[in-house]
Amino acid sequence: GELKGLSSEERSAQRRRLAKPLWEELHQWLSLERRLVPDGGATAKAIDYTLGHWAALTRHLEDGAVAIDNNHLERQIKPWAMGR
């Protein structure tokens, strides 16, 4: 993406500026939505899982060296997965 050529510090600053407000809005929406969803259902479990892993999910906002996705790992394990 457009942040690829930046240093870790610059990437971190840009992520906080551009993406952090969106992540905060998503967190607020999930928290509010969770109150409306009955306990025990698939939607409740998905929201609870997401909120329970929020720190890991948003780690890329604080550390520019952390990839925003795991595509590089997926590409590395693909040959083994395809060989099963």
Residue, then its C-alpha position, 0 to 999 in steps of 0.5 A: g500500500e501507500l505506507k509501504g515505503l515509510s519507516s516504521e515510525e512514519r507508518s505508525a504515525q500515519r496509521r494512527r492518523l488515518a486508521k485509528p479513528l475508524w478502528e475506534e468507531l468500529h469498537q464503539w459500534l461493536s460495543l453498542e451492537r453487543r448490547l442488542v444481541p442476545d447472549g449465546g448466539a453466533t453474532a454475540k460470540a463473534i462480537d465477543y471474540t473480536l472485542g476480546h482480541w482488540a489489543a492484538l487486532t489493533r497492534h499495527l496502530e502502535d507499531g509500524a513494524v507490525a503488518i496489518d495482515n498476515n498475507h506474508l505468512e499465508r504465502q509461506i505456508k501455502p505450499w505445505a497446505m496445498g500438499r496435504 
